[in-house]
Amino acid sequence: MASSRYGLKSVSRDDLVEFVSENVWALTEEEALAVLENPYVTPAIIQKIAHVERLAAYYSVRLRMVAHRLTPMAWR
């Protein structure tokens, strides 16, 4: 699957889950933001991204996670 930002914003739920499961440790900041913008992102995907310290260190990624409607209130 292409990992361009546009591509990640429009993939199906199953493809998104598979992509993140296989690549979460290698995601760039831009890719993480694209995943978080995907309409099929799940709380589990948000949690996987949050647990990667390198990604969570980016202010833009933290901001997007906290602002996302599926993020548990405990993280806000």
Protein Blocks (a to p, Z undefined) as FASTA:
>chain_A
ZZbfklmmmccfklmmmmmmmmmmmpcfklmmmmmmpmkbcfklmmmmmmmmklmmpmkl
mmmmmmpmklcfklZZ
